[in-house]
Amino acid sequence: MDWPKHRKRVSPEVQLLIEAELRKRYDSGATIRGRMEVSGRSFGYVRRRLVATGVTFRPRGGNMCPSPRSADSGPQAPR
């Protein structure tokens, strides 16, 4: 996608295209900061566009997949 120039007002039609692209990439695992760098827009702009699409944000801190040790329901030893 060709991103509009920074500090230029975009039409509602282009805004919808931007939101759809951001949502698609975020849902497929891209980060807000990654989208920020690609688009040349601010973190706040990208986040607001995602909020407008109704996206459910992932928790902060990266990949939080459960470790194999937490798969069992028993108590874990301190590290």
Secondary structure, 3 states (H helix, E strand, C coil): CCCCCCCCCCCHHHHHHHHHHHHHHHHCCCCHHHHHHHHCCCHHHHHHHHHHHCCCCCCCCCCCCCCHHHHCCCCCCCC
